[in-house]
Amino acid sequence: MTMSLRASALILSATLALSACSQGGLFGRDDAVDLNGAQASGAFGSVSDPRSIAYFNQIVGDRILFAVDQSTLDATSMATLDGQAQWLMTNPEFIALIEGHADEQGTREYNLALGARRAAAVRDYLVSRGVAANRLNTISYGKERPIEICSDESCYRQNRRGVTVLTVGAGV
Amino acid sequence: MLTRRSLICSASALAAATTLPGLVRAQNRPLRLEITEGVIEPLPFAIPGFIARNGAAADAAADITRVIAADLRGTGLFRQIPDSAHISTVTSFDAPILYPDWQAINAQALIVGEVEQQGGRLIVRFRLFDVFSQQPLGDGLQFVGERDGWRRMAHNVADQVYERITGETGYFDTRVVFVHEEGPKNARLKRLALMDYDGANVQFLTDSRAIVMAPRFSPTGDRIIYTSFLSGQPRVYVMDVASVRSRPLEAISAGNMTFSPRFTADGGTVVFSMEQGGNTDIFRVDVNGGGRTQLTNAPSIETAPSFSPDGSQMVFESDRTGGQQIYVMPAGGGEVRRISQGSGRYGTPVWSPRGDYIAFTKQESGRFHIGVMRTNGSEERLLTASFLDEGPTWAPNGRVLMFTRETAGANGAPAVYSVDISGRNLQRVATPGMASDPSWSPRLP
């Protein structure tokens, strides 16, 4: 890589480090494994600790699913996000990066835009439930980071997701 | 990379030798292949191994002959008559052509050539003959270049043959920027890479630490614009091909995702999508900096812009009516007009460099297609069908498309394919591994 890229990467990674450190790489090799969120590793704390990331990921639920080509929230999603909002307000030391994802049934750039729409829908809902907007960032991965890899609806529905990824840090 | 090798094309050098006395003009029409009519029967040609003028040129002569033949065969428009069927052997570049020997094996075009190595340089000479008219087709030509530029010299010969027989501009001396992919489907590594149009000379432009996607060449081929997650967010970067140096397109992106960049026809500005609060619109910015101009303003997704070659219009996709459809608007703003009319969803429109067609991705009933339509949406024609085809890119002559085809399932993998605009000659491009998002360069200078 060039010097200019390296320099800009350093500057930007300083802002991202806040949200990235406890989850490993947000982009690149480790991503899909980390984003699975199912494994409660030590860094996430214990599921039995209601203030832990593990508790948030598994008991509150770190993700919601979307219908094909949609970014609207159904009742199940809203219930999950209500729980997320409550948890976030109870645990103000955490900030969140909200990831929007799409299934592979779509063109690449459209899916990137669709993922952004989904991430924004999650963020807007959490804000409407009282979470400070400056604790929430969004990112879209489009169809670049599926967690399920088969090519039928059973996998697609898991991939059309919005994931709230926690990290400890001040609001940004 | 697009390093310019001194490639001098001298049209005069061999003109004197092209008039061959004493041969009767046959009754046949001059050799001509009309691509627009849809070629069903490929035109048979013979290419005896180019003669090595000196021993040092032997390998280059064989390699150049092989690449010229592969270029022509690869179009689907030409069929090579195997050397084993040849009656005449060509032992001298200047020897008279024994037309009856080539007529007897039904070779309609005959390509003869020779290669000479002088120090680190190669000299390639060739002549093209219309066998049944018994005369040369165009002048003999000579190319001079560096030894390691032999592939480009071969592509230049093939471009000349293609142009003289079809009347269309050749596309063999071109490169393709694409995304090289490695690793499992849920943890893909992606790198920008360059290759010759035929998959040779692969060069990596980025490492795999960040997701990259959808690169595009500038109209002069010296820059590449693409989207990278290097900063964490998807963001547009510009790369100088010669130095392989990149910089963000805009110094400040204010945390908004930018993606889907394309150069305008003059190369001076870039149009791209920017997301704000979950909504995506299309903007334009000078490639060297300056303020953004917003081109679309709607609460829907507007992305995948492409300019007409004359710069007067922009085609893009939008889901403003629910699903992705293709729209055209004047470059300076104004009335937006939907042109995709069929059922299903339409995306990734790309204006042909000839201006006559728009290529697109169509999604319908769980299948994907690459297609072309007239710029007003008429004469829609689907060229491919598969589990997942997307992202067409035009050859500089507007006759051939490359695109991404991805197979289904847990082991699904992307590859680059090409197809001509009649839907024939579907071929996989020989990339070194999984590959996606091709973008065809202009003809190299």
Interface residues (C-beta under 8 A of the other chain):
Chain A: M1 T2 S4 L5 S8 A9 L12 S13 T15 L16 A20 L26 F27 G28 R29 D30 D31 A32 V33 D69 S71 E104 Q105 G106 T107 R108 E109 Y110 L112 A113 L114 A116 R117 R118 A119 A120 A121 R123 D124 N137 T138 I139 S140 Y141 E144 R145 P146 I147 E148 I149 C150 S151
Chain B: G183 P184 K185 N186 A187 R188 L189 T206 D207 S208 R209 A210 I211 M213 A214 T227 F229 L230 S231 G232 Q233 P234 Y237 S243 V244 R245 S246 R247 P248 G255 M257 F259 S260 S273 E275 G277 G278 N279 T280 I301 T303 A304 E317 D319 G323 Q324 G347 T348 T361 Q363 G366 F387 L388 E390 G391 E406 A408 G409 A410 G412 D437
